[in-house]
Amino acid sequence: MLPYCFVLCRDGQLEDGVVTETRLLAFFLEEARRLALESVGDVEAFVTVMSGAAIRRRPDLHMHVFIVRHRWEKAWVYTVLGAKNAALALWNLRAPLLRWRRTR
């Protein structure tokens, strides 16, 4: 579905807070550029997605990198991500409803 999809991450907590996080994000962007160059020959052919700690499933800082060459590919990335997140949200809503039905 998404042929060039990468997850860049660092396991464990960051010691220095904002300074280390800023350096890590700069490193992630350089890696995204390297991956784009290696994958399709264009250093700027990428989309990144990063979630804040309050809504991400992984505890560590990470960035998703999608290599795209055309705007329609970017639209496809967002369509797939939107569908996945909508399905997960509905799935997560299902569990409380099932518990509620069992208690009636």
N, C-alpha and C positions, 0 to 999 in steps of 0.2 A: 504494500500500500504506500509506504513512504520509504523509497529505496535508500536514501542517504539520510539516516537518522542516527544521531550520536548523543550520548549523555556524558557530560564531563562532570566529574564530582571529586570531592575530597572527603574521605571518611574521617570522622572524628570532629570534635569541637575546635573552633578557631580560638587561639590563645589571645591574640591582641585586638580582638574586636574589629572595629571599623577599618583600621589600617590594613590588617591582614585580609579582610574581606575585599577591600578595594584592590589589593594586589592580586588576589585570587581571581576576581572578575576580569582584570586586565589580562591575566594569563589565559582565562577561558576564551576571551575574545581573540587573542593571538592564535589559540588552538583552533577556533572556528575558522579563522582565515586560512590557516594551514590545511585544514580538512577540505575546505572549499577548493583551494588550489589543487590539492592532490586528487580530489574527486572529479571536478569538472573543468579545471584549468582557469578558474576565475576567483581571485582572492576575496571578492565582495559578494559572492553568490550564496548567501546564507541568511537564515532567519533564526533568531535565538528566542527561547522562552525560559524564563526563570520565575519561580514563585517564591513569595515571602514565606517565612517560617510558619505563619499561622495557617496556611492552606496547603502546604506541600506534604506529600506522604512520606518522603524520606526525611530523616532528621538533619542530614548534612546539607550544606550548600551545594547546589548542582545547577547545571544549565543544560537545556536540551538544544541541540544544534540540528537544523534541517537544511540540507544543501538544496537550493532551488536555482533554476536558471531563468524561469519565466514567472510572470505575475500569476498565471493560472496555477502554477505549482504552489505558490505561496497561498493562494486561496484554497487549494486542496489540503494543504497542511492544516490550516485553520478549520476547515470542514471536518477533517478526521478528528482533530483534537476536540472540537465542539461536540461531535457525536459521541466520542469516548467519554467525555466528562458528563454529558447529559445522561448517558446510560449508567454511569457509576452513581450519579446523583439519584436516579430513579431506583436503582438497586438498593442504595442505602436507605431510601425512604420506605422500601418494601419491608425491611426487617422490623421497624417499630409498628407498622400496620399489622404484621402477622402476630406480633406479641399482643397487640390490642385485641385482635380477633380471638385469640386463645383465652383471654381473661373474661370474655363475655359469656 
